Amino acid sequence: MHKQLEEVKRKNKKVTEAKIEAKDQRWHCRNRVTLVFGSNDVEELNTYLYTEDSLEFKTVPFHQAKSKAIEEILDNSIDEFYRGHVTEIHTTLSEDGTRVTVSDNGIGFPLNKVQMVYSEFRTGSKFKDDEVDENGFIYRTLGQNGLGASATCLTSDVFKATVRHYNTKTEQSYTFTDGALKVTKTKPKAFRGASGVTIELELSEEVYKDRVINKDLLRKRIVDLAYNNPGLAFFFNGEKYLYKKGLFELATRIDEASAQLLGKDSFVFEGENAKKKSYKALYDITVSLTLDKKSDDRERFISFVNSTPTFDGGFHHDRIRRLFINTIKEKLEKDAKKKRIDLTDNDILTGLTFVIGITMPNPRFESQTKRKLVRDLHLEKSIEQFMQVNMAKFIRKNKDLMDLILERASTRHRFQELKDASKVGKKQKKQRVEKLLDANERKKRNLCTLFICEGDSAIGGLRSARDKQYQGGIAIKGKPLNVSQATIKDVLENQEFSDIMASVGLTIGQEPDPETLRFSQIVFLADSDVDGGHINTLLTNFFYQFWPKLFEEGMIQVAKAPLFEVITERGTQYAETPDELEKIKAKYKVKEIHRNKGLGEMSAEAWKHVMRRAYYTQISADDADSARDMLNVCFGKDTQLRKDLLMDNE
């Protein structure tokens, strides 16, 4: 048994009760217009406007309710086009933006239904969701609730409907004033020329606060309709819009160079209605896209369902977006594993603009404003088949995009590694470097030079010949790590590079500040042979990959060790190449020639000759992009690039 409700003890014996009222549909529509047409305030809408031959993405002031009120009239004409009765739709907006006229050349409808259609809710011809045409296909419409046109009429100061009925060859006009409080009509009469419906209206200032219609947004809506309905001619204030390729032409208007059609397909599903009568449901899907490779902006969607813009997306957005991402991730999975990177959704979608058109029977939206589509099982199957068929072809045609996606992921991965490396590097900078032969200068470190030598034996010669106050040295064993084929972690764990960074005061992931570095010049000093040259280029690669600014400052230099020490009657001469040796021979009487196989064989005098030079050869790059490309050719993982370079040189 249920427990009895406890009696509420009230102070007064008699209380004021709620007043129950019944409001008619006119009052309800005019005072609760947001329930029918959405927000009745000006909001900021991220959309686009059409320019002369392109379009511009921007944020515009948008009045949802006013916009929807006009669209409901246009939608009725579009529905007649879907039924095969309309070829032209004309719209005009008065100079002051207050009066809109919409005309079509459809078949009209019975004249005795005009007042009912435009002044009473739940009146229309589209309530039978399984009604089929002569071929057995369910009609595809925009209006389904019998609310739109009547709501526009009830919220207008003036609403004039002129219907030219094709079957009876008669026309009649109804004028609804002050939200249909007053209705007048003309006598039916015969007409010549095109049949159809003409609506002329002025919205109510009392309802909408401002009756002026935004000309640019109305024009946008009409051009959108023209792109969505190829073959249907639209006119706005006399200007004609007619397109043959549909929404793909809208994509080319965004960016003709990159626009491509992902696919355009139709899908048919068969079923039976409640009366066991068979029907067919036709779903048309078209998806185009453009790509701005230089953009860092996230993806954009321009989408329509039965010609109405789905500003807030919905099921079709989410499904197409997810299948697009998943298919590309699956395709690039092996390449990503090789590069040890993970692909994110943004790696794939950045810079893309999708243009989506769906035409389907009985679309369901979250509200009367039709801004967001809800799930439909047949549409879900259609999209899955569509993406499965068209994505394989798209990937084959777009190798450049696949490469760009991997490059983005690598760049992002590297950026994260650099951030992590920065934390590690701060700790490394504080560590004492045992192998460093430091300069004694403590305050004016901008006068100090660090020599990076090949082999421990070279440090002995450098130690005795250097200027102890301003010159330091550190030795590396063999060839340094090729950083182009290593991870940031590999570089951080490499003891030699770790020592060099700590010695100079460099941190991976941080811009170098010349004012705080411990050495103002870094000089490579390797053997004068092929291996020595290779060491110098690997060191160049290391510094340029992480701190190209050092090269801009002229801080990275190379010193050439003398290959020959030539004793002549006028003292010792030094030659770095065989050609220089020959010049010395021609100029002096030579007593003895000593050939140095490496830095370890140089005499003390030769070391002093090298260490006392006024300047060394600076390594610089006039073009940063070209420098990076060349380093990638020389040290990157793609061996074919090196082969091509060698063949070109030959």
C-alpha positions as CSV (number, residue, x, y, z in Angstrom):
1,M,0.0,0.0,0.0
2,H,1.1,3.6,-0.7
3,K,1.7,5.8,2.2
4,Q,-0.9,8.6,2.5
5,L,0.3,12.1,1.6
6,E,1.1,14.3,4.5
7,E,-1.2,17.3,4.9
8,V,0.5,20.6,4.4
9,K,-0.3,23.1,7.2
10,R,-1.0,26.5,5.7
11,K,-1.4,29.8,7.5
12,N,-4.5,31.0,5.7
13,K,-7.7,29.0,5.3
14,K,-8.1,30.4,1.8
15,V,-5.2,30.6,-0.7
16,T,-4.9,32.2,-4.2
17,E,-5.1,29.6,-6.9
18,A,-3.3,29.6,-10.3
19,K,-5.3,31.2,-13.1
20,I,-5.9,28.8,-15.9
21,E,-6.1,30.4,-19.4
22,A,-6.5,29.1,-22.9
23,K,-4.6,31.1,-25.6
24,D,-5.3,30.7,-29.3
25,Q,-2.6,29.8,-31.8
26,R,-2.1,33.4,-32.9
27,W,-1.3,34.6,-29.4
28,H,0.9,31.6,-28.7
29,C,2.8,32.0,-32.0
30,R,3.4,35.7,-31.6
31,N,4.3,35.6,-27.9
32,R,6.3,32.3,-28.1
33,V,7.9,32.6,-31.5
34,T,11.1,31.1,-30.2
35,L,9.3,27.7,-29.9
36,V,8.6,27.8,-33.7
37,F,11.4,29.7,-35.3
38,G,14.2,29.7,-32.7
39,S,16.0,32.6,-31.0
40,N,14.3,36.0,-31.4
41,D,17.5,37.9,-30.6
42,V,20.5,38.8,-32.7
43,E,23.3,36.3,-32.2
44,E,26.8,35.8,-33.6
45,L,26.9,33.1,-36.3
46,N,30.1,31.7,-37.8
47,T,29.2,31.3,-41.4
48,Y,30.1,32.7,-44.8
49,L,28.8,35.3,-47.2
50,Y,29.0,35.2,-51.0
51,T,31.3,37.8,-52.7
52,E,31.3,38.4,-56.4
53,D,33.1,35.2,-57.4
54,S,34.1,33.6,-54.1
55,L,32.9,33.5,-50.5
56,E,34.2,34.9,-47.2
57,F,34.0,33.0,-43.9
58,K,33.2,35.4,-41.2
59,T,31.1,36.0,-38.1
60,V,27.8,37.8,-38.8
61,P,24.9,39.2,-36.8
62,F,22.1,36.6,-37.3
63,H,18.5,36.8,-36.3
64,Q,17.3,33.1,-36.3
65,A,13.6,33.7,-36.0
66,K,13.4,36.3,-38.8
67,S,15.5,34.2,-41.1
68,K,13.4,31.1,-40.5
69,A,10.2,33.0,-41.1
70,I,11.3,33.8,-44.6
71,E,12.9,30.4,-45.2
72,E,9.6,28.6,-44.5
73,I,8.0,30.3,-47.6
74,L,11.0,29.4,-49.8
75,D,10.9,25.9,-48.4
76,N,7.3,25.4,-49.7
77,S,8.5,26.3,-53.2
78,I,11.4,23.9,-52.9
79,D,9.0,21.1,-51.9
80,E,7.1,21.7,-55.1
81,F,10.3,21.4,-57.0
82,Y,11.0,18.0,-55.3
83,R,7.5,17.0,-56.5
84,G,8.5,18.0,-60.1
85,H,6.3,21.0,-60.4
86,V,8.6,24.0,-60.2
87,T,11.4,25.3,-62.4
88,E,11.8,28.9,-61.2
89,I,11.6,30.7,-57.9
90,H,11.7,34.5,-57.8
91,T,12.5,36.5,-54.6
92,T,12.6,40.3,-54.2
93,L,13.4,42.4,-51.2
94,S,12.3,46.0,-51.0
95,E,14.8,48.8,-50.9
96,D,14.2,49.4,-47.2
97,G,14.4,45.6,-46.5
98,T,10.9,45.3,-45.0
99,R,8.9,43.6,-47.7
100,V,9.7,40.2,-49.2
101,T,8.0,38.6,-52.2
102,V,8.5,34.9,-53.1
103,S,7.0,33.5,-56.3
104,D,7.2,30.1,-58.0
105,N,5.8,28.5,-61.1
106,G,4.4,25.4,-59.5
107,I,0.8,24.0,-59.7
108,G,-0.6,25.9,-56.7
109,F,-3.3,24.2,-54.6
110,P,-7.1,24.4,-54.3
111,L,-8.3,28.0,-53.6
112,N,-10.7,27.0,-50.9
113,K,-7.7,25.8,-48.8
114,V,-5.7,29.0,-48.9
115,Q,-7.0,30.6,-45.7
116,M,-6.6,27.3,-43.8
117,V,-3.0,26.7,-45.1
118,Y,-1.7,30.1,-44.1
119,S,-3.6,30.8,-40.9
120,E,-4.1,27.5,-39.1
121,F,-1.4,25.2,-37.6
122,R,-1.3,21.5,-38.5
123,T,-2.4,22.2,-42.0
124,G,-0.5,20.9,-45.0
125,S,0.0,18.1,-47.5
126,K,3.1,16.4,-46.0
127,F,1.8,14.5,-43.0
128,K,1.8,11.1,-44.7
129,D,5.5,10.1,-44.3
130,D,5.1,7.0,-46.5
131,E,3.2,8.8,-49.3
132,V,4.8,7.8,-52.6
133,D,5.0,9.2,-56.1
134,E,4.1,7.4,-59.3
135,N,7.4,5.4,-59.2
136,G,6.8,4.2,-55.7
137,F,9.4,6.6,-54.0
138,I,8.5,8.4,-50.8
139,Y,8.3,12.1,-51.3
140,R,11.3,14.1,-50.0
141,T,10.2,17.4,-48.4
142,L,11.3,20.1,-46.1
143,G,8.0,20.8,-44.4
144,Q,6.4,18.1,-42.3
145,N,4.6,19.7,-39.4
146,G,2.2,22.1,-41.0
147,L,3.5,25.0,-38.9
148,G,6.0,27.0,-41.0
149,A,4.0,29.1,-43.4
150,S,1.1,29.6,-41.0
151,A,3.6,30.7,-38.3
152,T,5.1,33.2,-40.7
153,C,1.6,34.6,-41.6
154,L,0.6,34.8,-37.9
155,T,3.7,36.8,-37.1
156,S,3.4,39.2,-40.0
157,D,1.7,42.6,-40.2
158,V,0.9,42.0,-43.8
159,F,0.8,38.6,-45.5
160,K,-0.7,38.4,-49.0
161,A,-1.0,35.0,-50.8
162,T,-1.9,34.8,-54.4
163,V,-2.5,31.3,-55.7
164,R,-2.8,30.4,-59.4
165,H,-4.3,26.9,-59.4
166,Y,-3.1,24.8,-62.4
167,N,-6.0,22.4,-62.5
168,T,-8.8,24.9,-62.3
169,K,-7.0,27.7,-64.2
170,T,-8.2,30.2,-61.6
171,E,-6.4,32.5,-59.2
172,Q,-7.3,34.2,-56.0
173,S,-5.6,36.5,-53.5
174,Y,-5.9,36.5,-49.7
175,T,-4.5,39.3,-47.6
176,F,-3.9,38.6,-43.9
177,T,-3.4,41.7,-41.8
178,D,-2.0,42.0,-38.2
179,G,-1.2,38.3,-37.8
180,A,-4.5,37.2,-39.6
181,L,-6.7,39.1,-37.3
182,K,-8.2,40.5,-40.4
183,V,-8.6,38.5,-43.7
184,T,-9.7,39.9,-47.0
185,K,-9.9,38.1,-50.3
186,T,-10.4,38.8,-54.0
187,K,-12.9,37.0,-56.2
188,P,-11.6,33.9,-58.0
189,K,-10.8,34.7,-61.6
190,A,-9.2,33.1,-64.6
191,F,-5.6,33.7,-65.4
192,R,-3.2,33.3,-68.3
193,G,0.5,32.4,-68.1
194,A,2.3,30.5,-65.3
195,S,0.5,28.9,-62.4
196,G,2.0,28.9,-59.0
197,V,2.1,30.7,-55.6
198,T,3.2,34.2,-54.8
199,I,3.7,35.4,-51.2
200,E,4.2,39.0,-50.3
201,L,4.8,39.8,-46.6
202,E,6.0,42.3,-44.0
203,L,7.0,40.8,-40.6
204,S,5.5,42.2,-37.5
205,E,7.7,44.7,-35.6
206,E,5.8,43.9,-32.4
207,V,6.9,40.2,-32.7
208,Y,10.4,40.5,-34.1
209,K,11.4,43.9,-32.6
210,D,12.9,44.8,-36.0
211,R,11.2,43.8,-39.3
212,V,14.2,44.7,-41.6
213,I,15.5,41.6,-43.4
214,N,19.3,41.3,-43.9
215,K,19.8,41.5,-47.6
216,D,23.2,39.7,-47.6
217,L,21.9,36.8,-45.6
218,L,18.8,36.4,-47.7
219,R,20.9,36.4,-50.8
220,K,23.2,33.8,-49.2
221,R,20.2,31.6,-48.5
222,I,19.0,31.9,-52.1
223,V,22.4,31.1,-53.6
224,D,22.7,28.2,-51.2
225,L,19.4,26.9,-52.5
226,A,20.6,27.2,-56.1
227,Y,23.7,25.2,-55.3
228,N,21.6,22.5,-53.6
229,N,19.1,22.2,-56.4
230,P,20.9,22.1,-59.7
231,G,18.7,22.8,-62.6
232,L,16.3,25.0,-60.6
233,A,16.6,28.7,-61.4
234,F,16.5,31.2,-58.6
235,F,16.2,35.0,-59.0
236,F,16.9,37.5,-56.3
237,N,16.1,41.2,-57.1
238,G,16.4,40.2,-60.8
239,E,19.8,38.5,-60.5
240,K,19.7,34.9,-61.7
241,Y,21.4,31.9,-60.0
242,L,21.4,28.6,-61.8
243,Y,24.0,25.8,-61.3
244,K,24.4,22.5,-63.1
245,K,27.0,20.7,-60.9
246,G,25.4,21.4,-57.5
247,L,27.4,21.6,-54.3
248,F,30.6,20.8,-56.1
249,E,30.4,24.2,-57.7
250,L,30.1,25.7,-54.2
251,A,33.4,23.9,-53.3
252,T,35.1,25.3,-56.4
253,R,33.9,28.8,-55.3
254,I,35.7,28.3,-52.0
255,D,39.0,27.2,-53.7
256,E,39.0,26.1,-57.3
257,A,42.5,24.8,-57.2
258,S,42.0,22.3,-54.4
259,A,38.3,21.5,-54.7
260,Q,37.5,17.9,-55.4
261,L,34.4,15.7,-55.4
262,L,34.7,13.0,-52.8
263,G,31.6,11.3,-54.2
264,K,28.1,11.7,-55.4
265,D,25.9,8.6,-54.9
266,S,22.3,7.5,-54.5
267,F,21.0,4.7,-52.3
268,V,17.6,3.0,-52.4
269,F,15.9,1.1,-49.5
270,E,12.6,-0.8,-49.9
271,G,9.9,-1.4,-47.3
272,E,6.2,-1.7,-46.5
273,N,4.0,0.8,-44.8
274,A,1.3,0.0,-42.2
275,K,-1.1,-0.9,-44.9
276,K,1.3,-3.5,-46.4
277,K,1.9,-1.2,-49.4
278,S,5.5,-1.3,-50.6
279,Y,7.5,1.8,-50.9
280,K,11.1,2.9,-51.9
281,A,13.2,5.4,-50.0
282,L,15.8,7.3,-52.0
283,Y,18.9,8.9,-50.3
284,D,21.2,11.1,-52.3
285,I,24.6,12.0,-50.8
286,T,27.2,14.4,-52.2
287,V,30.4,15.3,-50.5
288,S,33.1,17.7,-51.8
289,L,36.0,19.2,-50.0
290,T,38.8,21.7,-50.3
291,L,42.2,21.8,-48.6
292,D,44.3,24.8,-47.6
293,K,47.7,23.2,-46.9
294,K,49.0,26.3,-45.2
295,S,46.1,26.8,-42.8
296,D,46.3,25.9,-39.1
297,D,42.6,26.3,-38.7
298,R,40.4,23.3,-37.8
299,E,38.0,21.8,-40.3
300,R,34.9,23.5,-41.5
301,F,31.6,22.0,-42.5
302,I,29.1,23.5,-44.9
303,S,26.1,21.1,-44.9
304,F,22.5,20.9,-46.0
305,V,19.7,18.4,-45.6
306,N,17.0,18.7,-48.2
307,S,18.4,22.1,-49.0
308,T,18.2,23.5,-45.4
309,P,21.5,24.5,-43.8
310,T,22.4,22.4,-40.7
311,F,24.4,25.1,-38.9
312,D,24.6,22.9,-35.8
313,G,25.6,19.7,-37.7
314,G,24.2,16.5,-36.4
315,F,24.3,12.9,-37.4
316,H,25.5,13.3,-41.0
317,H,28.4,15.5,-39.8
318,D,29.5,13.2,-37.1
319,R,29.3,10.0,-39.2
320,I,31.1,11.4,-42.3
321,R,33.8,13.0,-40.2
322,R,34.4,9.9,-38.1
323,L,34.6,7.5,-41.1
324,F,36.9,10.0,-43.0
325,I,39.3,10.1,-40.0
326,N,39.2,6.3,-39.3
327,T,39.8,5.3,-42.9
328,I,42.8,7.6,-43.2
329,K,44.2,6.4,-39.9
330,E,43.8,2.8,-40.9
331,K,45.6,3.5,-44.2
332,L,48.5,5.3,-42.6
333,E,48.8,3.0,-39.6
334,K,52.0,1.2,-40.9
335,D,53.7,4.5,-41.8
336,A,52.9,6.0,-38.5
337,K,54.3,3.0,-36.6
338,K,57.6,3.2,-38.7
339,K,57.9,6.9,-37.7
340,R,56.9,6.1,-34.1
341,I,54.1,8.7,-34.2
342,D,50.4,8.7,-33.4
343,L,47.9,10.4,-35.7
344,T,45.3,12.7,-34.2
345,D,42.1,13.9,-35.7
346,N,43.5,17.4,-36.1
347,D,46.5,16.0,-38.1
348,I,44.0,14.7,-40.7
349,L,41.3,17.5,-40.7
350,T,43.3,20.8,-40.4
351,G,42.7,23.1,-43.3
352,L,39.8,21.0,-44.8
353,T,36.4,22.3,-45.7
354,F,33.7,19.8,-46.3
355,V,30.6,20.6,-48.4
356,I,27.9,18.0,-47.7
357,G,24.5,17.7,-49.3
358,I,21.9,15.1,-48.1
359,T,18.5,14.7,-49.8
360,M,16.3,12.1,-48.0
361,P,12.7,11.2,-47.1
362,N,11.3,12.4,-43.8
363,P,14.4,14.0,-42.2
364,R,14.1,14.5,-38.5
365,F,15.6,17.5,-36.8
366,E,16.1,18.4,-33.1
367,S,13.6,21.3,-33.5
368,Q,11.5,23.3,-35.9
369,T,14.5,25.4,-36.8
370,K,16.1,22.4,-38.5
371,R,19.6,23.3,-37.5
372,K,20.7,19.8,-36.3
373,L,19.8,16.4,-37.9
374,V,19.1,13.4,-35.7
375,R,20.0,9.8,-36.5
376,D,18.3,7.9,-39.4
377,L,19.0,4.2,-39.9
378,H,18.8,4.2,-43.7
379,L,21.0,7.3,-43.8
380,E,23.5,5.6,-41.6
381,K,23.7,2.7,-43.9
382,S,23.9,5.0,-46.9
383,I,26.8,7.1,-45.4
384,E,28.7,3.9,-44.5
385,Q,28.4,2.5,-48.1
386,F,29.2,5.9,-49.5
387,M,32.4,6.4,-47.5
388,Q,33.5,2.8,-48.0
389,V,33.3,3.1,-51.8
390,N,34.7,6.7,-52.2
391,M,37.4,6.9,-49.6
392,A,39.6,4.2,-51.2
393,K,39.5,6.2,-54.4
394,F,40.1,9.5,-52.6
395,I,43.2,8.1,-50.8
396,R,44.7,6.8,-54.0
397,K,44.3,10.3,-55.6
398,N,45.6,12.3,-52.7
399,K,49.1,11.0,-51.9
400,D,50.2,14.6,-51.2
401,L,47.5,14.9,-48.4
402,M,48.7,11.6,-46.9
403,D,52.2,12.9,-46.8
404,L,51.1,16.2,-45.3
405,I,49.2,14.3,-42.6
406,L,52.3,12.3,-41.6
407,E,54.3,15.5,-41.7
408,R,51.9,17.3,-39.4
409,A,52.0,14.3,-37.0
410,S,55.8,14.2,-37.1
411,T,56.0,18.0,-36.5
412,R,53.5,17.8,-33.6
413,H,55.3,14.8,-32.1
414,R,58.7,16.6,-32.5
415,F,57.2,19.7,-30.8
416,Q,56.1,17.6,-27.9
417,E,59.5,15.9,-27.7
418,L,61.2,19.3,-27.7
419,K,59.0,20.4,-24.8
420,D,59.9,17.3,-22.9
421,A,63.6,17.8,-23.9
422,S,63.5,21.3,-22.6
423,K,62.8,20.0,-19.1
424,V,65.6,17.4,-19.3
425,G,68.0,20.0,-20.9
426,K,67.6,22.4,-17.9
427,K,68.9,19.6,-15.6
428,Q,71.7,18.7,-18.0
429,K,72.9,22.3,-18.2
430,K,73.7,22.2,-14.4
431,Q,75.8,19.0,-14.7
432,R,79.5,19.2,-14.6
433,V,81.2,18.0,-17.9
434,E,84.2,16.0,-17.1
435,K,85.6,16.0,-20.6
436,L,85.4,19.8,-21.0
437,L,88.7,21.7,-21.2
438,D,87.1,25.0,-20.1
439,A,88.3,28.5,-20.7
440,N,89.4,30.3,-17.5
441,E,87.4,33.5,-18.2
442,R,84.5,33.8,-15.8
443,K,82.8,37.1,-16.6
444,K,83.3,37.9,-20.3
445,R,82.1,34.5,-21.7
446,N,81.2,36.3,-24.9
447,L,84.9,36.3,-25.7
448,C,85.3,32.6,-25.4
449,T,85.5,29.9,-28.1
450,L,84.8,26.2,-27.8
451,F,86.7,23.9,-30.2
452,I,85.0,20.5,-30.8
453,C,87.8,18.1,-31.7
454,E,88.0,14.7,-33.2
455,G,89.5,12.2,-30.7
456,D,91.0,12.5,-27.2
457,S,94.5,12.7,-28.6
458,A,93.7,16.0,-30.3
459,I,92.9,17.5,-26.9
460,G,96.5,17.1,-25.8
461,G,97.7,19.3,-28.7
462,L,94.9,21.8,-28.1
463,R,95.7,22.0,-24.4
464,S,99.3,23.1,-25.0
465,A,98.5,25.5,-27.9
466,R,95.4,27.2,-26.7
467,D,94.8,30.6,-25.1
468,K,93.7,29.2,-21.7
469,Q,91.8,32.4,-20.8
470,Y,89.5,32.4,-23.8
471,Q,89.7,29.0,-25.6
472,G,88.2,25.7,-24.5
473,G,87.9,22.3,-26.1
474,I,85.9,19.1,-26.0
475,A,86.6,15.8,-27.8
476,I,84.2,13.5,-29.6
477,K,84.9,9.9,-30.4
478,G,84.3,8.9,-34.0
479,K,81.3,10.1,-36.0
480,P,78.6,11.8,-34.1
481,L,75.0,10.6,-34.0
482,N,72.9,11.4,-37.1
483,V,70.1,13.4,-35.5
484,S,67.9,13.3,-38.6
485,Q,67.4,9.6,-38.1
486,A,67.2,9.7,-34.3
487,T,64.5,10.6,-31.8
488,I,64.9,13.5,-29.4
489,K,65.2,10.9,-26.7
490,D,68.2,9.3,-28.6
491,V,69.9,12.7,-28.8
492,L,69.3,13.5,-25.1
493,E,70.8,10.1,-24.1
494,N,73.8,10.6,-26.4
495,Q,76.6,11.4,-23.9
496,E,78.7,13.4,-26.4
497,F,75.8,15.7,-27.5
498,S,74.7,16.0,-23.9
499,D,78.2,17.1,-22.9
500,I,78.4,19.7,-25.8
501,M,75.0,21.1,-24.8
502,A,75.9,21.4,-21.2
503,S,79.3,23.0,-22.1
504,V,77.8,25.7,-24.3
505,G,74.5,26.2,-22.3
506,L,72.2,24.9,-25.0
507,T,68.8,23.3,-24.4
508,I,66.8,21.4,-27.0
509,G,63.4,23.0,-27.4
510,Q,64.6,26.4,-26.3
511,E,65.7,29.4,-28.4
512,P,69.4,30.1,-27.7
513,D,70.2,33.5,-26.1
514,P,73.7,34.6,-27.2
515,E,73.9,36.7,-24.0
516,T,73.7,33.7,-21.7
517,L,75.7,31.1,-23.6
518,R,79.1,30.1,-22.2
519,F,80.8,30.3,-25.6
520,S,80.2,32.9,-28.4
521,Q,81.9,30.8,-31.0
522,I,81.8,27.0,-31.6
523,V,84.5,25.8,-34.0
524,F,84.6,22.3,-35.5
525,L,88.2,21.0,-35.7
526,A,88.4,17.6,-37.4
527,D,91.0,15.7,-39.5
528,S,91.5,17.0,-43.0
529,D,90.1,13.9,-44.7
530,V,86.8,12.5,-45.8
531,D,85.9,11.2,-42.3
532,G,86.7,14.6,-40.8
533,G,84.5,16.3,-43.4
534,H,81.7,13.8,-42.5
535,I,82.1,14.7,-38.8
536,N,81.8,18.4,-39.5
537,T,78.6,17.9,-41.5
538,L,77.1,15.7,-38.8
539,L,77.8,18.4,-36.3
540,T,76.4,21.0,-38.6
541,N,73.2,18.9,-38.9
542,F,73.0,18.6,-35.1
543,F,73.3,22.3,-34.4
544,Y,71.1,23.4,-37.4
545,Q,68.2,21.0,-36.5
546,F,67.8,22.5,-33.0
547,W,69.4,25.9,-33.0
548,P,69.5,27.5,-36.5
549,K,69.8,30.9,-34.8
550,L,73.4,30.1,-34.0
551,F,74.2,30.1,-37.7
552,E,72.4,33.4,-38.2
553,E,74.6,34.9,-35.5
554,G,77.8,33.5,-37.2
555,M,78.6,31.4,-34.1
556,I,79.1,28.1,-35.9
557,Q,82.5,27.9,-37.6
558,V,84.9,25.3,-39.0
559,A,88.8,25.3,-38.7
560,K,90.8,23.4,-41.2
561,A,93.8,21.6,-39.8
562,P,96.9,21.7,-42.0
563,L,97.4,18.5,-44.0
564,F,101.0,19.4,-44.7
565,E,103.7,21.0,-42.6
566,V,106.4,22.3,-45.0
567,I,109.8,23.3,-43.7
568,T,111.4,25.9,-46.0
569,E,114.5,28.1,-45.8
570,R,112.2,30.8,-44.7
571,G,110.4,28.9,-41.9
572,T,107.5,26.5,-41.7
573,Q,104.6,26.9,-44.1
574,Y,101.2,25.1,-43.7
575,A,99.1,23.6,-46.5
576,E,95.5,22.4,-46.1
577,T,95.3,20.8,-49.6
578,P,97.7,19.3,-52.2
579,D,97.1,22.3,-54.4
580,E,98.4,24.6,-51.6
581,L,101.4,22.4,-51.2
582,E,102.3,22.8,-54.9
583,K,102.1,26.5,-54.6
584,I,104.5,26.5,-51.6
585,K,106.9,24.3,-53.5
586,A,106.8,26.7,-56.4
587,K,107.5,29.7,-54.1
588,Y,110.0,28.4,-51.6
589,K,113.0,26.0,-51.4
590,V,111.6,23.1,-49.5
591,K,113.7,21.2,-47.0
592,E,111.2,18.8,-45.6
593,I,107.5,17.9,-45.9
594,H,105.5,16.4,-43.0
595,R,102.1,15.0,-43.9
596,N,99.6,14.9,-41.0
597,K,97.3,11.9,-41.1
598,G,95.2,13.4,-38.4
599,L,95.1,16.0,-35.6
600,G,97.1,13.7,-33.3
601,E,100.1,13.9,-35.6
602,M,100.3,17.7,-35.8
603,S,103.3,19.4,-34.2
604,A,103.0,21.9,-31.4
605,E,103.8,24.7,-33.9
606,A,101.0,23.5,-36.2
607,W,98.6,23.6,-33.3
608,K,99.6,27.1,-32.4
609,H,99.2,28.1,-36.1
610,V,95.6,26.8,-36.0
611,M,94.7,28.2,-32.5
612,R,96.1,31.7,-33.2
613,R,94.1,32.4,-36.4
614,A,92.2,35.6,-36.3
615,Y,89.1,34.0,-37.9
616,Y,87.7,30.7,-39.0
617,T,85.2,29.8,-41.8
618,Q,81.7,30.6,-40.8
619,I,78.9,28.2,-41.8
620,S,75.8,30.1,-42.9
621,A,72.6,29.4,-44.7
622,D,71.1,32.1,-47.0
623,D,67.8,30.2,-47.4
624,A,66.6,28.3,-44.3
625,D,64.1,26.1,-46.2
626,S,66.8,25.1,-48.7
627,A,69.2,24.3,-46.0
628,R,66.8,22.1,-44.2
629,D,65.9,20.3,-47.4
630,M,69.5,19.7,-48.2
631,L,70.2,18.3,-44.7
632,N,67.2,16.1,-45.1
633,V,68.6,14.8,-48.5
634,C,72.0,14.2,-46.9
635,F,71.0,12.7,-43.6
636,G,67.3,11.8,-43.8
637,K,65.9,8.3,-44.0
638,D,65.0,8.4,-47.7
639,T,68.2,7.0,-49.4
640,Q,66.7,7.6,-52.8
641,L,67.1,11.4,-52.3
642,R,70.9,10.9,-51.8
643,K,71.1,8.7,-54.8
644,D,69.4,11.2,-57.0
645,L,71.7,14.0,-55.7
646,L,74.8,11.9,-56.5
647,M,73.4,11.1,-60.0
648,D,72.8,14.8,-60.6
649,N,76.3,15.7,-59.6
650,E,77.7,13.0,-61.9
